[in-house]
Amino acid sequence: MEIVVSGIRPTGNLHLGNYFGAVKSFIQMQDEYKCFFFIADWHSLTTHPHPENIRRSVKTILTEYLACGIDPEKATIYVQSDVREVVELYLYLNMNAYLGELERVTSFKEKVRKQPDNVNAGLLTYPTLMAADILIHKAVKVPVGKDQEQNMEMARKFARRFNTIYNVDYFVEPASFHLSERAVKVPGLDGSGKMGKSEGNAIYLMDDEKTIRKKVMKAVTDSGPTEPDSAKPEPIQNLFTLMEIVSEPSTYDYFNAQYNACSIRYGDMKKQLAEDINAFCAPIRERIMDISANDSYLEKVAAIGAEKARESAARTLKEVRNIIGFK
């Protein structure tokens, strides 16, 4: 079975865009591949979070991914910092990574622009840590967004370079597995673009019914169509896209027919959409609350995941040491 590795950034609560983007794809993939999903707490150190923020974010992400359907019996889900073998491989890869190529990485240059007072070595060597996360399990495929493609090319470069330097055919060059091939793009509620935390246009899986209704009722609309079967402007299309994702087909068809007949009442559509979003989120929200209150279960899942990940990582690292010459 092919090995898949994917990192999960500990950036707070999941929203509908996360679910129908990465998370739903992960749920499907755990039945098709040997999956390693890790919470990238080491990567988060480039922004200097406080200890309590790290602990809270790790717990939140682990809880919500389990509540969404990641099954620790099928996939290995673990916390990055629990697998210290990754750091040793990171060291070896850094020894053969060159300053010029790291400085040319687009994501590094963007970070330098955005946070000029915190240009640390971790930002510079982000691609080598990402490569270590992947190569430590000898992954064949890595689910990533388009914005990570350059870092994936770096991971392939480091794999090739290791093989060349030590005259071996050890590391497989990992292939990018673009989530867009499976994922649904969920629009935001502000009338343009996709749903996202930084955009402030997201509905979170933990939002209660009142919050969901309030957010949906504030969604951008217009005065309504004036000609039958006219094209929908982006803010209106976004509402219909959300309805297509969470509502019954008959509900979507009803409001679509109302729009085409120039008789749609956006207030009624929003009320129905809010109900349907809540119906989707409610069972996940309940599971999140149940799992979050069960610290012993979360600790057990993290410990089992760490044990499985360390077993895989230790096997790779032992072979890498021998190849390099450390007996």
Contacts in CASP RR format, 6 or more apart in sequence:
PFRMAT RR
TARGET T0000
AUTHOR 0000-0000-0000
METHOD contacts of the structure
MODEL  1
MEIVVSGIRPTGNLHLGNYFGAVKSFIQMQDEYKCFFFIADWHSLTTHPH
PENIRRSVKTILTEYLACGIDPEKATIYVQSDVREVVELYLYLNMNAYLG
ELERVTSFKEKVRKQPDNVNAGLLTYPTLMAADILIHKAVKVPVGKDQEQ
NMEMARKFARRFNTIYNVDYFVEPASFHLSERAVKVPGLDGSGKMGKSEG
NAIYLMDDEKTIRKKVMKAVTDSGPTEPDSAKPEPIQNLFTLMEIVSEPS
TYDYFNAQYNACSIRYGDMKKQLAEDINAFCAPIRERIMDISANDSYLEK
VAAIGAEKARESAARTLKEVRNIIGFK
1 33 0 8 1.000
1 34 0 8 1.000
2 33 0 8 1.000
2 34 0 8 1.000
2 140 0 8 1.000
2 141 0 8 1.000
3 33 0 8 1.000
3 34 0 8 1.000
3 35 0 8 1.000
3 36 0 8 1.000
3 137 0 8 1.000
3 138 0 8 1.000
3 139 0 8 1.000
3 140 0 8 1.000
3 141 0 8 1.000
4 29 0 8 1.000
4 33 0 8 1.000
4 34 0 8 1.000
4 35 0 8 1.000
4 36 0 8 1.000
4 139 0 8 1.000
4 140 0 8 1.000
4 141 0 8 1.000
4 142 0 8 1.000
4 143 0 8 1.000
4 177 0 8 1.000
5 35 0 8 1.000
5 36 0 8 1.000
5 37 0 8 1.000
5 38 0 8 1.000
5 133 0 8 1.000
5 134 0 8 1.000
5 137 0 8 1.000
5 139 0 8 1.000
5 142 0 8 1.000
5 174 0 8 1.000
6 22 0 8 1.000
6 26 0 8 1.000
6 35 0 8 1.000
6 36 0 8 1.000
6 37 0 8 1.000
6 38 0 8 1.000
6 142 0 8 1.000
6 143 0 8 1.000
6 144 0 8 1.000
7 37 0 8 1.000
7 38 0 8 1.000
7 39 0 8 1.000
7 40 0 8 1.000
7 80 0 8 1.000
7 133 0 8 1.000
8 22 0 8 1.000
8 37 0 8 1.000
8 38 0 8 1.000
8 39 0 8 1.000
8 40 0 8 1.000
8 61 0 8 1.000
8 65 0 8 1.000
9 40 0 8 1.000
9 43 0 8 1.000
9 44 0 8 1.000
10 39 0 8 1.000
10 40 0 8 1.000
10 41 0 8 1.000
10 44 0 8 1.000
10 54 0 8 1.000
10 57 0 8 1.000
10 58 0 8 1.000
10 60 0 8 1.000
10 61 0 8 1.000
11 57 0 8 1.000
11 197 0 8 1.000
12 57 0 8 1.000
12 60 0 8 1.000
12 61 0 8 1.000
12 197 0 8 1.000
13 60 0 8 1.000
13 64 0 8 1.000
13 204 0 8 1.000
13 205 0 8 1.000
13 206 0 8 1.000
14 23 0 8 1.000
14 61 0 8 1.000
14 64 0 8 1.000
14 65 0 8 1.000
14 68 0 8 1.000
14 204 0 8 1.000
14 205 0 8 1.000
15 195 0 8 1.000
15 196 0 8 1.000
15 197 0 8 1.000
15 202 0 8 1.000
15 203 0 8 1.000
15 204 0 8 1.000
15 205 0 8 1.000
16 186 0 8 1.000
16 195 0 8 1.000
16 202 0 8 1.000
16 203 0 8 1.000
16 204 0 8 1.000
16 205 0 8 1.000
16 242 0 8 1.000
16 245 0 8 1.000
16 246 0 8 1.000
16 277 0 8 1.000
16 281 0 8 1.000
17 186 0 8 1.000
17 194 0 8 1.000
17 195 0 8 1.000
17 196 0 8 1.000
17 202 0 8 1.000
19 68 0 8 1.000
19 205 0 8 1.000
19 284 0 8 1.000
20 183 0 8 1.000
20 184 0 8 1.000
20 186 0 8 1.000
20 245 0 8 1.000
21 179 0 8 1.000
21 182 0 8 1.000
21 183 0 8 1.000
21 184 0 8 1.000
21 185 0 8 1.000
21 186 0 8 1.000
22 143 0 8 1.000
22 179 0 8 1.000
22 183 0 8 1.000
23 65 0 8 1.000
23 68 0 8 1.000
23 69 0 8 1.000
23 70 0 8 1.000
24 68 0 8 1.000
24 182 0 8 1.000
24 183 0 8 1.000
24 184 0 8 1.000
25 143 0 8 1.000
25 179 0 8 1.000
25 182 0 8 1.000
25 183 0 8 1.000
26 35 0 8 1.000
26 37 0 8 1.000
26 65 0 8 1.000
26 70 0 8 1.000
26 75 0 8 1.000
26 143 0 8 1.000
27 68 0 8 1.000
27 69 0 8 1.000
27 70 0 8 1.000
28 182 0 8 1.000
29 35 0 8 1.000
29 143 0 8 1.000
30 70 0 8 1.000
30 71 0 8 1.000
30 74 0 8 1.000
30 75 0 8 1.000
31 74 0 8 1.000
33 141 0 8 1.000
35 74 0 8 1.000
35 75 0 8 1.000
35 76 0 8 1.000
36 75 0 8 1.000
36 76 0 8 1.000
36 78 0 8 1.000
36 137 0 8 1.000
36 139 0 8 1.000
36 309 0 8 1.000
36 312 0 8 1.000
37 65 0 8 1.000
37 70 0 8 1.000
37 75 0 8 1.000
37 76 0 8 1.000
37 77 0 8 1.000
37 78 0 8 1.000
38 77 0 8 1.000
38 78 0 8 1.000
38 79 0 8 1.000
38 80 0 8 1.000
38 83 0 8 1.000
38 133 0 8 1.000
38 309 0 8 1.000
39 58 0 8 1.000
39 61 0 8 1.000
39 62 0 8 1.000
39 77 0 8 1.000
39 78 0 8 1.000
39 79 0 8 1.000
39 80 0 8 1.000
40 80 0 8 1.000
40 133 0 8 1.000
41 54 0 8 1.000
41 57 0 8 1.000
41 58 0 8 1.000
41 79 0 8 1.000
41 80 0 8 1.000
41 81 0 8 1.000
42 80 0 8 1.000
42 81 0 8 1.000
42 86 0 8 1.000
42 87 0 8 1.000
42 129 0 8 1.000
43 80 0 8 1.000
43 126 0 8 1.000
43 129 0 8 1.000
43 130 0 8 1.000
44 54 0 8 1.000
44 57 0 8 1.000
45 122 0 8 1.000
46 111 0 8 1.000
46 118 0 8 1.000
46 120 0 8 1.000
46 122 0 8 1.000
46 123 0 8 1.000
46 126 0 8 1.000
47 115 0 8 1.000
47 118 0 8 1.000
48 118 0 8 1.000
49 57 0 8 1.000
58 79 0 8 1.000
59 292 0 8 1.000
59 298 0 8 1.000
62 77 0 8 1.000
62 79 0 8 1.000
62 298 0 8 1.000
62 301 0 8 1.000
62 302 0 8 1.000
63 288 0 8 1.000
63 291 0 8 1.000
63 292 0 8 1.000
63 298 0 8 1.000
64 205 0 8 1.000
64 206 0 8 1.000
64 288 0 8 1.000
65 77 0 8 1.000
66 72 0 8 1.000
66 77 0 8 1.000
66 287 0 8 1.000
66 291 0 8 1.000
66 298 0 8 1.000
66 301 0 8 1.000
67 205 0 8 1.000
67 284 0 8 1.000
67 287 0 8 1.000
67 288 0 8 1.000
67 290 0 8 1.000
67 291 0 8 1.000
68 205 0 8 1.000
68 284 0 8 1.000
70 77 0 8 1.000
72 301 0 8 1.000
72 304 0 8 1.000
72 305 0 8 1.000
76 305 0 8 1.000
76 308 0 8 1.000
76 309 0 8 1.000
76 312 0 8 1.000
77 301 0 8 1.000
77 305 0 8 1.000
78 302 0 8 1.000
78 305 0 8 1.000
78 306 0 8 1.000
78 308 0 8 1.000
78 309 0 8 1.000
79 302 0 8 1.000
79 306 0 8 1.000
80 86 0 8 1.000
80 133 0 8 1.000
82 302 0 8 1.000
82 305 0 8 1.000
82 306 0 8 1.000
82 309 0 8 1.000
82 310 0 8 1.000
83 136 0 8 1.000
83 306 0 8 1.000
83 309 0 8 1.000
83 310 0 8 1.000
83 313 0 8 1.000
85 136 0 8 1.000
85 310 0 8 1.000
85 313 0 8 1.000
85 314 0 8 1.000
85 316 0 8 1.000
85 317 0 8 1.000
86 129 0 8 1.000
86 132 0 8 1.000
86 133 0 8 1.000
86 136 0 8 1.000
86 313 0 8 1.000
87 132 0 8 1.000
88 317 0 8 1.000
89 132 0 8 1.000
89 135 0 8 1.000
89 136 0 8 1.000
89 313 0 8 1.000
89 316 0 8 1.000
89 317 0 8 1.000
89 320 0 8 1.000
90 125 0 8 1.000
90 128 0 8 1.000
90 129 0 8 1.000
90 132 0 8 1.000
92 162 0 8 1.000
92 320 0 8 1.000
92 324 0 8 1.000
93 128 0 8 1.000
93 131 0 8 1.000
93 132 0 8 1.000
93 135 0 8 1.000
93 158 0 8 1.000
93 162 0 8 1.000
94 125 0 8 1.000
94 128 0 8 1.000
96 158 0 8 1.000
96 161 0 8 1.000
96 162 0 8 1.000
96 165 0 8 1.000
97 125 0 8 1.000
97 127 0 8 1.000
97 128 0 8 1.000
97 158 0 8 1.000
101 154 0 8 1.000
101 157 0 8 1.000
102 108 0 8 1.000
102 124 0 8 1.000
102 125 0 8 1.000
102 127 0 8 1.000
102 128 0 8 1.000
103 109 0 8 1.000
103 124 0 8 1.000
105 126 0 8 1.000
105 127 0 8 1.000
105 150 0 8 1.000
105 151 0 8 1.000
105 154 0 8 1.000
106 150 0 8 1.000
107 126 0 8 1.000
107 147 0 8 1.000
107 150 0 8 1.000
107 151 0 8 1.000
108 123 0 8 1.000
108 124 0 8 1.000
108 126 0 8 1.000
111 119 0 8 1.000
111 123 0 8 1.000
112 119 0 8 1.000
112 123 0 8 1.000
122 129 0 8 1.000
126 151 0 8 1.000
127 151 0 8 1.000
127 154 0 8 1.000
127 155 0 8 1.000
127 158 0 8 1.000
128 154 0 8 1.000
128 158 0 8 1.000
130 148 0 8 1.000
130 151 0 8 1.000
130 154 0 8 1.000
130 155 0 8 1.000
131 154 0 8 1.000
131 155 0 8 1.000
131 158 0 8 1.000
131 159 0 8 1.000
134 142 0 8 1.000
134 155 0 8 1.000
134 174 0 8 1.000
135 155 0 8 1.000
135 158 0 8 1.000
135 159 0 8 1.000
135 171 0 8 1.000
135 174 0 8 1.000
135 316 0 8 1.000
136 312 0 8 1.000
136 313 0 8 1.000
136 316 0 8 1.000
136 317 0 8 1.000
137 309 0 8 1.000
137 312 0 8 1.000
137 313 0 8 1.000
137 316 0 8 1.000
138 171 0 8 1.000
138 172 0 8 1.000
138 316 0 8 1.000
139 172 0 8 1.000
139 174 0 8 1.000
140 172 0 8 1.000
140 174 0 8 1.000
140 175 0 8 1.000
141 174 0 8 1.000
141 175 0 8 1.000
141 176 0 8 1.000
141 177 0 8 1.000
142 152 0 8 1.000
142 155 0 8 1.000
142 174 0 8 1.000
142 175 0 8 1.000
142 176 0 8 1.000
142 177 0 8 1.000
143 177 0 8 1.000
143 178 0 8 1.000
143 179 0 8 1.000
144 151 0 8 1.000
144 152 0 8 1.000
144 176 0 8 1.000
144 177 0 8 1.000
144 178 0 8 1.000
144 179 0 8 1.000
145 178 0 8 1.000
145 179 0 8 1.000
145 180 0 8 1.000
146 178 0 8 1.000
146 180 0 8 1.000
148 176 0 8 1.000
149 176 0 8 1.000
152 174 0 8 1.000
152 176 0 8 1.000
155 174 0 8 1.000
156 173 0 8 1.000
156 174 0 8 1.000
159 171 0 8 1.000
159 172 0 8 1.000
159 173 0 8 1.000
159 174 0 8 1.000
160 171 0 8 1.000
160 173 0 8 1.000
162 168 0 8 1.000
162 170 0 8 1.000
162 171 0 8 1.000
163 169 0 8 1.000
163 170 0 8 1.000
163 171 0 8 1.000
166 323 0 8 1.000
166 324 0 8 1.000
168 323 0 8 1.000
170 319 0 8 1.000
170 320 0 8 1.000
170 323 0 8 1.000
184 245 0 8 1.000
185 194 0 8 1.000
186 194 0 8 1.000
186 195 0 8 1.000
186 241 0 8 1.000
186 242 0 8 1.000
186 245 0 8 1.000
187 193 0 8 1.000
187 194 0 8 1.000
187 195 0 8 1.000
187 237 0 8 1.000
187 238 0 8 1.000
187 241 0 8 1.000
187 242 0 8 1.000
188 194 0 8 1.000
188 195 0 8 1.000
188 196 0 8 1.000
188 199 0 8 1.000
188 201 0 8 1.000
188 202 0 8 1.000
188 238 0 8 1.000
188 242 0 8 1.000
189 195 0 8 1.000
189 201 0 8 1.000
189 202 0 8 1.000
189 203 0 8 1.000
189 215 0 8 1.000
189 216 0 8 1.000
189 218 0 8 1.000
189 219 0 8 1.000
189 220 0 8 1.000
189 238 0 8 1.000
190 199 0 8 1.000
190 200 0 8 1.000
190 201 0 8 1.000
190 219 0 8 1.000
190 220 0 8 1.000
191 201 0 8 1.000
191 219 0 8 1.000
191 220 0 8 1.000
191 234 0 8 1.000
191 235 0 8 1.000
191 238 0 8 1.000
192 234 0 8 1.000
192 235 0 8 1.000
192 238 0 8 1.000
193 199 0 8 1.000
193 201 0 8 1.000
193 234 0 8 1.000
193 238 0 8 1.000
195 201 0 8 1.000
195 202 0 8 1.000
195 203 0 8 1.000
196 202 0 8 1.000
203 212 0 8 1.000
203 215 0 8 1.000
203 216 0 8 1.000
203 277 0 8 1.000
203 281 0 8 1.000
205 281 0 8 1.000
205 284 0 8 1.000
205 285 0 8 1.000
205 288 0 8 1.000
206 285 0 8 1.000
206 288 0 8 1.000
207 215 0 8 1.000
207 281 0 8 1.000
207 285 0 8 1.000
208 285 0 8 1.000
209 278 0 8 1.000
209 282 0 8 1.000
212 274 0 8 1.000
212 277 0 8 1.000
212 278 0 8 1.000
212 281 0 8 1.000
213 271 0 8 1.000
213 274 0 8 1.000
213 278 0 8 1.000
216 270 0 8 1.000
216 273 0 8 1.000
216 274 0 8 1.000
216 277 0 8 1.000
217 267 0 8 1.000
217 270 0 8 1.000
217 271 0 8 1.000
217 274 0 8 1.000
219 235 0 8 1.000
219 238 0 8 1.000
219 239 0 8 1.000
219 270 0 8 1.000
220 235 0 8 1.000
220 238 0 8 1.000
221 235 0 8 1.000
221 236 0 8 1.000
221 239 0 8 1.000
221 266 0 8 1.000
221 270 0 8 1.000
222 233 0 8 1.000
222 235 0 8 1.000
222 236 0 8 1.000
224 236 0 8 1.000
224 262 0 8 1.000
224 264 0 8 1.000
224 266 0 8 1.000
225 232 0 8 1.000
225 259 0 8 1.000
225 260 0 8 1.000
225 262 0 8 1.000
225 264 0 8 1.000
226 262 0 8 1.000
227 262 0 8 1.000
228 260 0 8 1.000
228 261 0 8 1.000
228 262 0 8 1.000
229 260 0 8 1.000
230 260 0 8 1.000
232 240 0 8 1.000
232 259 0 8 1.000
236 259 0 8 1.000
239 266 0 8 1.000
239 269 0 8 1.000
239 270 0 8 1.000
239 273 0 8 1.000
240 252 0 8 1.000
240 255 0 8 1.000
240 256 0 8 1.000
240 259 0 8 1.000
242 273 0 8 1.000
242 277 0 8 1.000
243 251 0 8 1.000
243 252 0 8 1.000
243 255 0 8 1.000
243 269 0 8 1.000
243 272 0 8 1.000
243 273 0 8 1.000
243 276 0 8 1.000
244 252 0 8 1.000
246 273 0 8 1.000
246 276 0 8 1.000
246 277 0 8 1.000
246 279 0 8 1.000
246 280 0 8 1.000
247 272 0 8 1.000
247 273 0 8 1.000
247 276 0 8 1.000
248 276 0 8 1.000
251 272 0 8 1.000
251 276 0 8 1.000
255 264 0 8 1.000
255 269 0 8 1.000
255 272 0 8 1.000
258 264 0 8 1.000
258 265 0 8 1.000
258 269 0 8 1.000
291 297 0 8 1.000
291 298 0 8 1.000
292 298 0 8 1.000
321 327 0 8 1.000
END
